[in-house]
Amino acid sequence: MTHKNLLPARGDLAAAHLKGQVKADRFVEPVDMQVTACVTAIRREPRDDGAMETQTLFGEVFAVLEEKDGWAWGFSRHDGYVGHVDMAALSSPVSRPTHRVSALRTYLFSEPDLKSAAYGLLSMNAKITAGDTHGRFVSANGRGWVFEGHIVPADHAAPDFVSAAERFLGAPYQWGGKESLGLDCSGLVQTSLEAAGIAVLRDTRMQEAEFAERFTVIAADAPLLRGDIIFWAGHVGIMVDATNILHANAHFMETVIEPLSETTRRAVDNDSPVTTVIRLRD
């Protein structure tokens, strides 16, 4: 069964590819638009104070099904997440990314000069269509300039996703976040795996079901290894070694490494035992 946050369908409107699968008054072909803001929220409701479900990064593509009152309703081409995005953060035509940001974060400069004004910060995995090179700077999507040492080819895979995740240590916890300035537990997992060339779904429940199908489920009491992923109801973390876990969490309101025993104790106190343990590679 498709998760509701991955189903671009309402009673009045649905994506054309769902015709015959769902009921809707109209079915429309999506119009792809590219994110030109450094990062923007995908919101539950079309308003600035609407709950943020997730984020979409610079250079990612959002498939627009409806534009109304300055808001686009549609879904992310990155992970299928459905919601509302501020139209001011989108533009067309769409360019094919050649690179992605590999640094934790990097500035998007107005000129190929470190002393020039910065438009904002791009986080790890922001998508770059590289253009002209000027000194040590590369034109990014025609929207500014980034330092060439902070990007890698789009198909580059980091050798260790845990090392990518460890770079987020100290990042604030932010519900729905997947950027270096704030992210949640499943956002950390998705982002770090993407850096290693592994595309996964966004939310904890989605990930738990997906990982159980794609990877190896091991016993909850089995000896743990670096890179094992631990799920609780509504929470997920990454083992950095046999006893310590890295996770973005609401207890500390930041991304921390702590003994798994402490995380488990708090979870059990809240009647939330470990539900699944995943090993990505045997």
Secondary structure, 3 states (H helix, E strand, C coil): CCCHHHCCECCCEEEHHHECCECCCEEECCEEEEECCCEEEEECCCCCCCCEEEEEECCCEEEEEEEECCEEEEEECCCCCEEEEEHHHEECCCCCCCEEECCCEEEEECCCCCCCCEEEEEECCCEECEEEEECCEEEECCCCEEEHHHEEECCCCCCCHHHHHHCCCCCEECCCCEECCEECHHHHHHHHHHHCCCCCCCCHHHHHHHHHHHCEEECCCCCCCCCCEEEECCEEEEECCCCEEEEEECCCCEEEEEEHHHHHHHHHHCCCCCCEEEECCC
